[in-house]
């Protein structure tokens, strides 16, 4: 079953969340800070108290422009998530995160057409996508995260996916397969690993002083295979607050992806910049802001489609 090329079918075409990281320390450059601050050494890693419960608000704003049939298609998406993390610890020293979504709201605008989905309305909604958000809000997801912020595993999604597909009441195999693909790309295990990595995988692997730099290489496997190379700098330490700035380059590889039943090849390039404030004692994020700019083309069904994406993600601990 081939799906015609429309904006709706292309909306999932890009993601730039961070996943598995590796770090290499570089010497400090011109630090330009007081001697007391400059000489302070910190080891940044996760060390939250077992039993603690932390709440984060995550806001994502994106604008995607595409050229379809000689016309520019503009889409704006705004999503708001409220997430609670209940933290435990296992015998190997890893942290166990129980993830619960408290709020899920997504607003989209494509030209004059607008849609609004809220998980709180799912019980009475006739919209399958809104019902999916309600199921996600009721789910209990579990993640195992190392002290360096590496997301080792995520569980609870297999049962949730089957529950959602059953609720669609569709006997059509193509419909169910497309729904499964869309769900896994948006909220599946890889998407969750990337989301958690964005919150927690920012640490270098050795002690740092203000002005020190380290590099991070990440690969994300979702709609497309994307590579991110970043340079991060410990900009400041004040009391227990560490400020980190990162700048990076985004590229896609040549691997073929499957989007809505179609084979898609992407040639994308972009840049990312982010500022993170972290509790240096617990390693937990206080707030962050990440901006991405990506441009390039996608090839779908023999057609070359120019695409531009601007994306801003802010995270705030409550």
C-alpha positions in Angstrom: 0.0 0.0 0.0 1.6 3.3 -1.1 0.7 6.5 0.6 0.6 9.7 -1.4 3.1 12.4 -0.5 1.3 15.0 1.6 2.4 17.1 4.5 0.5 14.9 6.9 2.4 11.8 5.7 5.7 13.7 6.0 5.2 15.2 9.4 7.3 12.6 11.2 10.3 13.1 9.0 12.9 14.4 11.4 14.1 14.2 15.0 17.2 15.4 16.6 17.1 14.1 20.2 20.2 12.7 21.7 20.8 9.1 22.4 24.0 7.1 23.2 27.0 9.4 23.9 30.7 8.9 24.2 33.0 11.6 25.7 36.6 12.7 25.2 38.1 15.5 27.3 39.9 18.4 25.7 42.2 20.9 27.6 40.6 24.0 29.0 40.9 27.2 26.9 40.8 30.8 28.1 38.5 30.6 31.1 38.2 34.2 32.0 36.9 33.5 35.5 38.1 34.1 39.1 40.9 31.9 40.4 38.7 30.4 43.1 36.1 29.3 40.5 38.7 28.3 37.9 40.5 26.0 40.3 37.3 24.3 41.6 37.1 20.7 40.3 33.8 18.8 40.0 32.8 15.3 38.9 29.4 15.6 37.2 27.3 12.4 37.3 23.9 11.2 38.3 23.5 10.8 42.1 19.9 11.5 43.0 18.6 10.2 46.3 16.7 6.9 45.9 13.0 7.5 46.7 13.0 11.0 45.4 10.3 12.2 43.0 11.1 14.9 40.4 8.7 16.7 38.1 9.7 18.2 34.7 7.8 20.3 32.2 9.0 19.8 28.6 8.0 22.2 25.9 8.7 21.5 22.2 8.1 24.1 19.4 8.9 23.2 15.8 8.3 24.7 12.4 8.8 22.6 9.3 8.7 24.0 5.8 8.5 21.7 2.7 8.0 22.2 -1.0 5.3 19.9 -2.4 4.0 20.2 -6.0 5.7 23.6 -6.3 4.0 25.0 -3.2 5.5 25.7 0.2 3.9 23.8 3.0 4.3 25.2 6.5 3.6 23.3 9.7 3.9 24.5 13.3 3.8 22.1 16.2 3.7 22.8 19.9 3.7 20.1 22.5 3.7 20.2 26.3 4.6 17.3 28.5 4.5 17.0 32.3 6.6 14.1 33.4 7.2 12.7 36.9 10.3 10.5 37.7 10.3 8.3 40.8 13.9 7.2 41.4 15.3 4.0 42.8 18.6 2.2 42.6 19.7 -1.4 41.7 22.4 -3.6 43.0 24.8 -2.6 40.2 24.7 1.1 41.0 22.3 2.1 38.2 19.3 4.3 38.8 15.8 3.0 38.2 13.5 5.7 36.9 9.7 5.1 37.0 8.3 7.4 34.4 4.7 8.8 34.5 3.2 11.3 32.2 1.0 13.8 34.1 0.2 16.1 31.1 0.3 15.6 27.4 -1.0 18.4 25.0 -0.1 18.7 21.3 -1.2 21.5 19.0 -0.5 21.5 15.3 -1.2 24.0 12.5 -0.8 23.2 8.8 -1.8 26.3 6.8 -5.3 27.1 7.9 -6.0 23.7 9.3 -5.4 23.3 13.1 -5.7 20.3 15.4 -5.5 20.1 19.2 -5.0 16.9 21.2 -5.1 16.6 25.0 -4.6 13.3 26.9 -7.2 14.6 29.4 -9.9 14.3 26.8 -9.0 10.8 25.6 -11.8 9.0 27.5 -14.5 10.9 25.4 -12.5 11.4 22.2 -13.3 9.9 18.8 -9.8 10.8 17.6 -7.6 7.6 17.7 -4.4 9.7 18.1 -5.9 11.4 21.2 -6.9 8.1 22.6 -3.3 6.9 22.1 -2.1 9.9 24.2 -4.5 8.9 27.0 -3.1 5.4 27.0 0.4 6.9 27.3 -0.6 9.0 30.2 -1.9 5.9 32.0 1.3 3.9 31.3 4.1 3.2 33.7 7.4 3.1 32.0 10.6 1.9 33.6 14.1 3.0 32.6 17.6 1.9 33.8 20.1 4.8 33.7 23.8 4.6 34.6 25.6 7.2 36.8 27.0 8.7 33.6 23.5 9.2 32.2 23.6 6.3 29.7 20.1 4.9 29.2 20.7 1.2 29.4 17.1 -0.1 28.9 13.5 1.0 28.8 10.6 -1.3 29.5 6.8 -1.1 29.6 6.4 -0.1 26.0 5.7 -3.5 24.5 2.6 -4.0 26.6 1.5 -0.4 26.0 1.9 -0.7 22.2 -0.3 -3.9 22.1 -2.9 -2.2 24.2 -3.1 0.8 21.9 -3.3 -1.3 18.7 -6.1 -3.4 20.2 -8.0 -0.3 21.1 -8.0 0.8 17.4 -10.5 -2.1 16.6 -9.1 -2.4 13.0 -8.7 -5.7 11.2 -6.8 -4.1 8.4 -3.2 -5.2 8.6 -1.8 -2.1 6.8 -3.7 0.3 9.1 -2.4 -1.5 12.2 1.2 -1.6 10.8 1.1 2.1 10.0 -0.3 2.9 13.4 2.4 0.8 15.1 5.1 2.6 13.1 3.8 6.0 13.9 3.5 5.2 17.6 7.0 3.7 17.9 8.5 6.7 16.1 6.8 9.1 18.4 6.8 7.3 21.7 8.5 4.0 21.3 11.5 2.6 23.1 14.1 4.4 20.9 12.2 7.7 21.2 12.1 7.3 25.0 15.8 6.6 25.2 16.5 9.7 23.1 14.2 11.8 25.4 15.8 10.5 28.6 19.3 11.0 27.0 18.4 14.6 26.4 17.7 15.1 30.1 20.6 13.1 31.6 23.3 12.2 29.1 25.4 15.4 29.2 28.2 14.4 31.5 31.9 14.1 30.7 33.7 10.9 31.9 36.3 12.6 34.2 36.6 15.5 36.6 36.3 19.0 35.2 37.1 22.6 35.9 35.4 25.7 34.6 36.5 26.3 31.0 37.2 22.6 30.3 35.7 21.2 27.1 34.7 17.7 26.0 33.2 16.2 22.9 30.1 14.1 22.5 29.2 11.9 19.5 25.7 10.5 19.3 23.6 8.5 16.9 19.9 8.6 16.7 17.9 5.9 15.0 14.3 6.8 14.5 12.7 8.2 11.2 16.2 8.8 9.9 19.7 7.9 11.0 21.2 11.1 12.3 24.6 11.9 13.7 25.4 14.6 16.2 28.9 15.8 17.0 29.0 18.3 19.9 31.6 20.3 21.8 30.5 21.1 25.4 32.0 23.6 27.8 31.7 23.8 31.6 31.0 27.6 31.6 30.4 28.2 35.3 29.9 26.7 38.8 28.1 28.8 41.4 27.2 27.0 44.6 25.8 23.7 43.4 24.7 25.0 40.0 26.8 23.9 37.0 26.2 25.6 33.6 27.1 23.8 30.5 27.0 25.1 26.9 27.1 22.8 23.9 27.3 23.4 20.1 27.1 20.7 17.6 26.7 19.7 13.9 23.9 17.4 12.7 24.2 15.2 9.6 22.2 12.3 8.2 23.8 9.1 6.7 22.8 7.4 3.5 20.7 4.6 5.1 17.2 4.2 3.7 14.3 4.8 6.2 10.7 3.6 6.0 8.2 6.4 6.4 4.4 5.7 6.2 5.2 2.6 4.1 7.5 4.4 1.7 11.3 4.2 1.4 12.9 7.5 2.1 16.5 8.7 1.7 17.5 12.0 3.5 20.3 14.4 2.9 20.2 16.7 5.9 22.6 19.0 7.6 22.1 21.3 10.6 23.4 22.8 13.8 22.5 22.5 17.4 23.2 24.7 20.4 22.1 24.2 24.0 22.5 25.5 27.5 22.1 23.2 30.5 22.0 24.0 34.2 22.6 21.0 36.4 22.6 20.4 40.1 26.3 19.4 40.6 25.5 17.4 43.7 22.8 15.1 42.2 23.5 15.5 38.5 19.9 16.2 37.9 18.9 18.8 35.3 17.5 22.1 36.6 16.6 23.6 33.3 17.8 23.5 29.7 17.2 25.1 26.3 18.2 23.4 23.0 17.8 24.9 19.5 18.1 22.9 16.3 18.2 24.1 12.7 18.2 21.5 9.9 18.0 21.9 6.1 18.2 19.5 3.2 16.2 17.2 1.1 14.3 13.9 1.3 13.8 11.5 -1.6 10.4 9.8 -1.6 8.8 7.8 -4.4 11.4 9.2 -6.8 10.8 12.9 -5.9 13.2 15.2 -4.2 11.5 17.3 -1.5 13.4 20.3 0.1 12.8 20.6 3.8 13.7 23.0 6.6 13.1 22.4 10.3 13.6 24.8 13.2 13.1 23.3 16.7 13.3 24.6 20.2 13.0 22.4 23.3 12.9 23.8 26.8 13.0 21.7 30.0 12.3 23.0 33.5 12.3 21.2 36.8 9.4 22.1 39.0 
